Amino acid sequence: MKRIYMDNAATTPVAPEVLQAMLPYFSDLYGNASSLHSFGIEARAAIEEARSKVAALINAEPSEIYFTSGGTESDNLALKGIALKNRKKGRHIITSSFEHPAVLEVCRALTRLDYDVTYLPVTRDGLVEPDVVRAAIRHDTILISIMHANNEIGTIQPMHEIGQIAREKGIYFHSDGVQTAGKIPVDVEALGLDALSISGHKLYGPKGIGALYVRKGVKIESIQQGGGHEGGLRSGTENVPGIVGLGRAADMAKETVTDEAKRQTALRDRLKEAVLGRIDESWLNGHPSQRLPSNLNFGFRYIEGESLILLLDARGIAASTGSACSSKKLAASHVLTAIGLGPVECHGSLRVTLGRSNTMEDIDLVSQAIEESVSRLRKMSALGPR
Ligand code: PLP
């Protein structure tokens, strides 16, 4: 049985070239980048080369890139670091109601420290409307954090417009770019960003490594004290193999992102048409066009998403319901709830996220497997059409 992986929003495989680049840093090149001898100098040089590559991926300066342990830490550092450093200016933060928990839970923690957070509503297509952002701004707003693209439904936000509003009002603008960096072109200048979170394992790099872009001059405080690594913003001996892997992954993504986005868009649209065309009472969650090339999120009436995942898995197909982080909870997805779906509709969702390994042949196999599995489940369902 051919195994087909279509859960690339949860994680991606480490690219062979990335693994090759990392391997020497587990064996011969094991120096601590803070050491003054040649072992340390080699490690430092590798880190700085990786920093330049990550910067190039998002049109930043190398000095604006800080390595972290992943997307979650980057979000924590951006939100807490900016909130703490700017608390004399104000204590109000604006975000959206369907951010990843790495942002939402940080906001909840900040609320316990007497910060005030506004969670903006989103449209049925999953858009944060710039006018709604503008209307939420107060005299004490210090930070706006809106994810570049949603991890469940793939809607890409009008970042440029939101960035312009933030700039005009002198408010910092952070984005969780975990689902976009390496998947679509990302330019921090064009988007008007002050901070951007990136995760290695979503762009064919290793797990446990990430980066935070912080625009030069942004006032941000360290949330992890220690030996003063990463310009004093993120202490801890650098994960040299991870950083080298992220650098190589960023380099590869920069080379391929435009062509790969085009290729995946064609695959995505074929799968969308096949599924929606052949299955009654099915729909697409998220924006019809302003969405990630890799993302489809379907809704099927009379279906339990979890049962569908298990049937597909039995046929060698990996997909998901909602986000990987919440799919074990069985609670209705906060993202689907935010776009206005009721609990029953939320439970009938299927997220398919494409990656570099997927082909047209996969698309045809998967659309057929979805069609047959939905039909089988509906026949068994007490709720379903008879
Ligand atoms: N933000 C988004 C939008 C994500 O999709 C994820 C991972 O699922 C994260 C943050 C967390 O990133 P990491 O797994 O690197 O901590």
Residues whose N, C-alpha, C, O or C-beta is under 5 A from the ligand:
A	BS01	PLP	A9 A10 G70 G71 T72 E73 H100 A102 A149 N151 D176 V178 Q179 S199
